[in-house]
Amino acid sequence: MNNYTNNNTARRYTAHVSVLGTTQIHLRNPYIVAWWSAAFPGFGHLLLSKYLRGFVLFIWEVVVNLQAKVNLGIILSFQGDIDKVINVLDTRWLLIYMPVYLFGIWDSYRTTVDMNKVFILADREEHRFNTFAIGAVEINYLDKRNPLMAVMWSLFVPGLGQLYIHRLLTAFFVVIWTCVFFYFSHFLEAIPLLILGGLQQATAVLDPEWLLFLPSLYGFAMFDSYMNTVENNKLFEQEQRRFLKDEYQNKDFKLLKGQKVK
């Protein structure tokens, strides 16, 4: 149940509030989105709220990366063992991996450019959108939240920052994959060993292929939660300003040229 239903009286909307989260379009840097797709396919599309494409590319990256031994090759290249890199890579999977990897970067860049154009047109229309949604299982509404708090929770466990700002689809997906990466990388087993001074034991217990997924996941979770908290705050201020103007500002009020509102 929403306090306003988008009825297609406008060609474009800047935002939509549902029980699953707040989805909005705003100006983004296409190079930054493309960079996140390069860091981990799917992340660029998740930043754009293109969930289905993002989920497919993310799962593709995990499965094919492990089969092609890409992460293992990266680790060996860091160690300078170039001969081992050539021997360890599975070319059958690698030839499938590269086109999809490049497509993710290109498509996220192209989509960002298009969505920036759509946002400019939607912003000029200034059409009303819903700000409150209530259902049998969830309630969501526009309000202001602390971006640093979102980053802090993402730092503890990736996905919690998205839960804080009610991006449920991204939150559940990231939390589930965080658990998968923690389990198969043995990261949590290595922490107490490291605290107790067993550096070699901690290193031995880690699975480097799975461990290499974690930095990208942590970085994305913090960036996405921070960026969306900031944009949600802007959206709240914009909607509040429109509401006060429509409901309380005198229709005969005119701002003279050069005059500033105090």
N, C-alpha and C positions, 0 to 999 in steps of 0.2 A: 504494500500500500504506500503510495507516494503522495506528497503534498502538491505535486503538479505532474501532469503526464505530458511528455513530449508528443505533440499531436501533429507533427510534420507541417505546422504552419510556418515554420522557418526552414530554409534549405539546409542550414547547418547549425549544430549546437556545439558549444565549447565544452560542455561537461554533462555527465549523467551520474546521478547518485542512486545506487541500488544496494540491496542487502549484502551483496558480494564485494562492494567497494565503490570508491569514487573514481570514475574514469574521466579524464579530461585531455584535451589537446592544448598545447601551448608551444611557444617557440623553443626549438631545441637546436643545438649545434650538431649538424649531420656528421661532422668528423668525430665528435665524441661518441655518438651512437655507433658509428662504424668501428671505432676503436674497441668498444666493448664487445662487438661481434667478433672482432679479431682475437680478443682476449679469451673469449669462450662463446662459440656459436650459440645463438638463442638469446643471449643477454641483451643485445641491441633491440631485438623485437620485444622483449619483456619490458624494456624501458618505454617503448611506444604503446604498451598495453595490447600488443598483437600476441595474445596468449597462445593460440593454437600453433602458429608458426614458431614461436619461441620455444614451446614445450617440445615440438618435433625436432627442431634443430639441436636443442640441448641433449635430448636422449640420443640422437644420432651421434653427437660428439662423444658422449661417454662410451657408447658401444663400439663405434668404429675406431676411435682413438685407442682403446685398449686392444682391439684386434690387430691394428696396424702397428702397435708398440710405439706410438708417437711420443708419449710422455717419457718412456724409457729411453728413446733416442735423444730427447732433449736433455735428460739427466746425464747421459754419457757424453753428449757434446759439451756440457758444462765442465766435465772432467777432462776434456781434451782427447777422449778415445774415439776419434773419428772413424777408424776402421771398424770398431765394434758397432758404431751407429749404423753403418752400411749393412753390416751382417744381421743386426737385430730387427731392422724394419721389414715389415711384411708388405712387399710391393703390391700384392693383389688387393689388399685393403687400402693401401695408401693411395692408389689411383682412383678409388672410389671416394676417399676422404677429401682430397684436394678440391674437386669441383664444387662440392656442397659447402665446404669451408669458405671458398671465394664467393659463392652465391650469397651466403649469409651476410658477408660484409657489404657486398654491392646492394642487396635488397634492402638492408636496414638504412643505408645511406639514401637510396632512392626514395624510400617510404618517408623518411624524415623530411626531405625536401618537399615532397608532396603535402605532407601534413602541416608543414609550416605555412604553405600557401592557403590551405583550407582554414587554418586558425585565423589568419589575417582577415579572410572573408567573413568567418563566423563572428569574430570580434567586432567587426563593423556593423553586423546585423544587431548585435546586443540583444539577442532574444533570451527570454526567460528560460531557465532550466530548473528541474526539481532539486531541492536541497535537503530533503528528509525522506527516508524510506524505512518502513517497519514491516516485518514479516513474522512468520511463526517461529523462526529460529534466530533471527538477527535484527538489529537496529543499526542504521547508519545515518549520519547527518554531518553537515559541514560545520567545522569548528577550527579553532587555531590550536596548534600543538607545537612542541619544542623540537626543532630539527636535531639538536645535539642529543636529546633523549632518544630519538629514533636511532641515531648512530651508535649510542652506547648499548642499546639492547641488541642491535645487529652485531656488535663486537662480541657480546657474550655468546649468542647463538644466532647465526644467520637465519633470517626469517622473522625474528621477534620484532624487529623494527617495522616490518611490513604489517604485522599484526597490530602494532601500536597505532598505525595510521589507517587501519582497516582496509588493507589491500589483501583480501583473503586468498584469492587465487594464487598470487605470487608467494604469499606467506606460506601456505600449505605446501606448495611445490618446493620452495627453497628449504623448508624445515625437513621435509622427507628426504631430499637428496643430501642434506647436511648429515643426517643420521646414517645414510648409506655410505658416504665418504668417510665419516668417522669410523664406522665399523670395519670397512675393508682396508683402510689405511692403518688401523691400529693406533691412531693418533692419541686417543684417550689412554691407551695402555702405556704409551711412551712418556706421558707427562709425569706420573708419579715416579717412574724410574729415573727421569731426568732430575726431579726434585731431590731424590735420594742420592744423587751424584753418580748414577750409573749411566754415563753418557754413551758408552759403547753398547750397553744393553738396550738403551732407548733407541739408538740408531739401528740396531739389529732387528728390533721388533717391527719397525716401520715398513710399510709397503710403499715405495717411492712413487709407483705409477698412480696409485689412488691418492696419495698425499699431494701430488702436484695439482689436483683439482681444487684443493681447499683455498689457496690464496685468491684465485679468481672468484670463487664463491663468496668469500668474506668481503672482498673489495666491492663486488657488485651489490651485495646486501646493504652495505653501509652507504654507498653512493645512491642507490635507488631509493632507500628510505629517506635520506637527507633531502634529495632533490624533490621527491614527491611531497614531503612535509612542507617545504618552502612553497611549492606551487599550490598546494591545498590551502595554505594560509593566504596566498594572494587571491585565490578563488573566493575564499570566505569574505575577504575585505571587499572585493568587487561586488559580490552579491549583496552584502550588507549595505554598501554605498548605494546600490540601485534601489534597494527596498526603502531606505530612508528618503531617498530623493522622490520616489513615486508616492510614498504614503504621507510624508510630512513637509516636503518643500512646496512652498506656494507656487502655483502654476504661473503666476505673473512675475516671479523672481527672475531677474536677468543679471548676469555678471558682466559689468562694463569692461570694455577692452583695457587691459593693463591693470585691472583691479585684482587683488589677491584675496583669497578666502582666508580669514584668520581663525 
